[in-house]
Amino acid sequence: MAALTKQTSTHPASSVEEVEMAVTARLFEPTFIKELEEVRALGLPSGDEETIESILDEVESIVKKSRTDAKWFHDAQLDFKHPFARARAEAEAYGIGPCGQP
């Protein structure tokens, strides 16, 4: 935890919540955006571009919101209102399982 705090802040975090917020803002968002770019670079299935782009756009909007409002992202999970629920439902309806599994 100390190493993570050192990486994410010039001052020691005063709470676990502050560390979680820093991780979300500094590590989670850039990693997810890179993965979305890599998925888009693969190309989208012909005829399904609109559906897949809708799923990717939903994920991207949640990820970007998490950077500016990390507290919302964490609170939603604590309240069992998973931030990616809509994107997950769209992906499952299309035939994509959790974390991209078939």
C-alpha positions in Angstrom: 0.0 0.0 0.0 2.8 2.4 0.8 4.4 1.9 -2.7 1.1 2.5 -4.3 0.6 5.7 -2.3 4.0 6.9 -3.3 3.2 6.3 -6.9 -0.1 8.0 -6.9 0.5 11.0 -4.7 3.3 13.3 -3.5 1.7 13.2 0.0 0.8 10.0 1.9 -2.8 9.1 1.6 -4.9 9.6 4.8 -7.3 6.9 3.9 -7.9 3.8 1.8 -10.6 5.8 -0.1 -8.0 8.3 -1.2 -5.7 5.5 -2.5 -8.7 3.9 -4.4 -9.5 7.3 -6.0 -5.9 7.8 -7.0 -5.7 4.4 -8.5 -8.9 4.9 -10.5 -7.8 8.2 -11.8 -4.2 7.4 -12.6 -4.1 3.7 -13.5 -7.6 2.4 -14.3 -8.6 4.9 -16.9 -5.5 5.0 -19.0 -5.3 1.2 -19.1 -8.9 0.8 -20.1 -8.7 3.5 -22.8 -5.7 1.7 -24.2 -7.5 -1.6 -24.3 -10.5 0.1 -26.0 -8.2 1.5 -28.7 -6.7 -1.9 -29.2 -10.1 -3.5 -29.6 -11.2 -0.9 -32.1 -8.0 -1.3 -34.0 -8.9 -5.0 -34.6 -11.9 -3.9 -36.7 -15.5 -4.5 -36.0 -17.5 -7.4 -37.4 -19.1 -6.4 -40.7 -22.8 -5.6 -40.2 -22.4 -5.3 -36.5 -20.4 -2.2 -36.3 -23.2 -0.1 -34.8 -23.9 -2.6 -32.0 -20.3 -3.1 -31.1 -19.5 0.6 -31.2 -22.4 1.3 -28.9 -21.0 -1.2 -26.4 -17.5 0.3 -26.7 -18.8 3.8 -26.4 -20.7 2.9 -23.2 -17.6 1.4 -21.7 -15.5 4.4 -22.7 -18.0 6.9 -21.2 -17.9 5.1 -17.9 -14.2 4.9 -17.9 -13.8 8.6 -18.6 -16.4 9.5 -16.0 -14.4 7.4 -13.4 -11.4 9.6 -14.0 -13.2 12.8 -13.2 -15.5 11.3 -10.6 -13.8 8.3 -9.0 -15.9 8.5 -5.9 -19.1 7.9 -8.1 -17.4 4.8 -9.6 -16.5 3.3 -6.3 -19.8 4.2 -4.6 -21.7 2.6 -7.4 -19.9 -0.6 -6.9 -20.4 -0.5 -3.2 -24.2 0.0 -3.7 -24.2 -3.0 -6.1 -25.0 -0.8 -9.0 -22.1 -1.9 -11.2 -21.0 1.0 -13.5 -20.7 -1.3 -16.5 -24.1 -3.0 -16.1 -25.6 -1.5 -19.3 -22.5 -2.3 -21.4 -22.4 -5.8 -19.9 -26.0 -6.4 -20.7 -25.5 -5.2 -24.3 -22.5 -7.3 -24.7 -24.2 -10.4 -23.3 -27.2 -9.8 -25.6 -24.8 -9.8 -28.5 -23.1 -13.0 -27.3 -20.0 -11.6 -25.6 -19.6 -12.9 -22.0 -17.9 -11.3 -19.0 -14.5 -9.7 -19.8 -14.9 -10.6 -23.5 -15.3 -14.3 -23.0 -17.5 -16.2 -25.5 
